[in-house]
Protein backbone atom coordinates (compact mmCIF):
# COMPACT_ATOMS: atom_id res chain seq x y z
CA UNK A 1 0.00 0.00 0.00
CA UNK A 2 2.31 2.89 -0.88
CA UNK A 3 0.07 5.35 -2.74
CA UNK A 4 3.11 7.30 -3.99
CA UNK A 5 3.88 4.35 -6.31
CA UNK A 6 0.47 4.59 -7.98
CA UNK A 7 0.86 5.08 -11.73
CA UNK A 8 -2.71 5.36 -12.93
CA UNK A 9 -6.26 5.08 -11.70
CA UNK A 10 -7.90 4.88 -15.07
CA UNK A 11 -6.72 3.05 -18.13
CA UNK A 12 -8.05 2.36 -21.57
CA UNK A 13 -6.77 0.40 -24.52
CA UNK A 14 -7.29 1.64 -28.06
CA UNK A 15 -6.68 -0.70 -30.99
CA UNK A 16 -5.63 0.87 -34.27
CA UNK A 17 -5.39 -0.73 -37.70
CA UNK A 18 -1.84 0.37 -38.50
CA UNK A 19 0.98 2.73 -37.52
CA UNK A 20 -0.62 5.54 -39.51
CA UNK A 21 -3.73 5.18 -37.34
CA UNK A 22 -1.59 5.28 -34.20
CA UNK A 23 0.12 8.47 -35.35
CA UNK A 24 -3.20 10.10 -36.24
CA UNK A 25 -4.65 9.17 -32.84
CA UNK A 26 -1.64 10.56 -30.98
CA UNK A 27 -1.78 13.80 -32.99
CA UNK A 28 -5.50 14.17 -32.22
CA UNK A 29 -4.86 13.69 -28.49
CA UNK A 30 -2.07 16.28 -28.50
CA UNK A 31 -4.30 18.79 -30.31
CA UNK A 32 -7.21 18.42 -27.86
CA UNK A 33 -7.22 21.60 -25.77
CA UNK A 34 -8.79 19.97 -22.69
CA UNK A 35 -6.18 17.19 -22.57
CA UNK A 36 -2.66 17.64 -21.21
CA UNK A 37 -0.22 14.97 -22.39
CA UNK A 38 2.04 14.24 -19.42
CA UNK A 39 4.24 11.51 -20.91
CA UNK A 40 4.50 9.21 -23.92
CA UNK A 41 6.23 5.81 -23.82
CA UNK A 42 6.91 4.24 -27.19
CA UNK A 43 7.19 0.50 -26.62
CA UNK A 44 6.76 -0.41 -30.29
CA UNK A 45 10.51 -0.90 -30.57
CA UNK A 46 13.58 -0.73 -28.39
CA UNK A 47 14.48 -1.71 -24.88
CA UNK A 48 11.08 -0.96 -23.35
CA UNK A 49 9.29 -3.48 -25.55
CA UNK A 50 12.03 -6.09 -25.05
CA UNK A 51 11.88 -5.75 -21.27
CA UNK A 52 8.12 -5.98 -20.95
CA UNK A 53 7.26 -8.03 -24.03
CA UNK A 54 4.74 -5.34 -24.99
CA UNK A 55 4.39 -3.64 -28.37
CA UNK A 56 2.38 -0.49 -27.79
CA UNK A 57 2.50 3.23 -27.12
CA UNK A 58 1.44 4.44 -23.69
CA UNK A 59 0.14 7.99 -23.36
CA UNK A 60 -0.41 9.48 -19.92
CA UNK A 61 -3.01 12.25 -20.10
CA UNK A 62 -4.72 14.60 -17.70
CA UNK A 63 -8.26 15.74 -18.56
CA UNK A 64 -8.96 19.37 -17.67
CA UNK A 65 -12.64 19.92 -18.46
CA UNK A 66 -15.25 21.72 -16.40
CA UNK A 67 -16.96 18.37 -15.82
CA UNK A 68 -13.69 16.86 -14.54
CA UNK A 69 -13.26 19.80 -12.16
CA UNK A 70 -16.85 19.42 -10.87
CA UNK A 71 -16.21 15.72 -10.26
CA UNK A 72 -12.92 16.48 -8.49
CA UNK A 73 -10.80 14.44 -10.90
CA UNK A 74 -9.17 17.15 -13.01
CA UNK A 75 -5.67 16.30 -11.72
CA UNK A 76 -6.06 12.58 -12.35
CA UNK A 77 -3.59 11.09 -14.80
CA UNK A 78 -5.07 8.44 -17.10
CA UNK A 79 -3.20 5.86 -19.13
CA UNK A 80 -4.15 5.32 -22.78
CA UNK A 81 -2.57 2.22 -24.32
CA UNK A 82 -2.42 2.37 -28.12
CA UNK A 83 -1.91 -1.03 -29.72
CA UNK A 84 -2.08 -2.45 -33.23
CA UNK A 85 -5.24 -4.55 -33.75
CA UNK A 86 -3.21 -7.43 -35.16
CA UNK A 87 -1.00 -7.61 -32.07
CA UNK A 88 -3.96 -7.28 -29.74
CA UNK A 89 -5.66 -10.25 -31.40
CA UNK A 90 -2.46 -12.29 -31.12
CA UNK A 91 -2.06 -11.52 -27.44
CA UNK A 92 -3.08 -14.56 -25.45
CA UNK A 93 -4.04 -15.20 -21.85
CA UNK A 94 -0.46 -16.15 -20.96
CA UNK A 95 0.82 -12.73 -22.03
CA UNK A 96 -1.95 -10.94 -20.14
CA UNK A 97 -1.14 -12.89 -16.96
CA UNK A 98 2.60 -12.13 -17.32
CA UNK A 99 1.78 -8.43 -17.74
CA UNK A 100 -0.47 -8.39 -14.66
CA UNK A 101 2.20 -10.16 -12.60
CA UNK A 102 4.82 -7.65 -13.79
CA UNK A 103 2.55 -4.76 -12.77
CA UNK A 104 2.15 -6.20 -9.27
CA UNK A 105 5.90 -6.47 -8.79
CA UNK A 106 6.60 -2.78 -9.52
N, C-alpha and C positions, 0 to 999 in steps of 0.2 A: 502494500500500500503506500508507496511514495508518489503523491500526486504530481510532484515536480518532474517525474519521468513520463508523464502522460503526453502522447504525441498528437492524438486526435480523438475527438468525441463523436464526430460524424464522418462517414466515409461513403463514397459511392464509386462504382466501377462503370466506366463508359467504354463500350466496345466500338471500335471504328473499323471500317473496311480495309483501309490501307494507310500508309504513312502520310499521304496527302491529307486524308481525313483527320489524322492526329494533329498535323500542323494547323489545319483550318480551325479545329476545335480550340487549340491552345491560343491561337491568335484572337479568336472570338472572346475567350475568357479574359485575356489581357486587355481587350478593348472595352469591356463592360465597366462602366463608371462606378457601379456599386460593389465591385469585387476588387479586393486588393490581393494580388498574388504575392505570397510571402516567400515561397521557395518552389523551385522546380528540380526534381531529380530525374534525370534521364537514365533509365535502366534498360534501354533497348540494346545498348552495347557497352562494353567496358567492364571495369572491375566490379561495379555495383551489381550488374546482372549475373556475373560469374559467382559472386559471393552468395547471393540470395537465390539464384536459379530463376529469377523473375525477368520477364521481358516486357517492360511497361514504362510509362512516364508517370511520375507522381507529381501532382500539383497541389500545394497547400494554399488554400484561399481563405480570406476573411470576408464575410458578407456584411456590408455596411448600408443596409436599407433602413427606412423608417420602421418597417415591420420588425426587423431584427432588433432594433433599439427598444421598441415597445416590449418585445418578448424577453429582453435582457440577454440576448445572445450575440450582440454585434461584435464582440471581441473574440468570439469562438473561431478557431482555425479548423477548417474542414479539409479532409483529404479527398482528392479526386484522382482515381487511378484510371489512366487511359491505356487501353490494351487493344491489340489487333484482334479482330473477331476470330481469325483462324487460330491464333495461339490460345485464345480463351476456350475455344471448342476442344482443343487438344489437351488442355489442362485437366488432369484427372484428380480423383479423390486423394491419391497419395501426395500429389504436389500441394493440394490445399491443406492437408494435415501437416506437412512439413513446414509450410508457411506459418500456420497458426502456432506450431511449436516454437518456431524461431521468434515470433512476436512475443511469446510468453517469456522467453529467456532474455529479452532486452532489459 
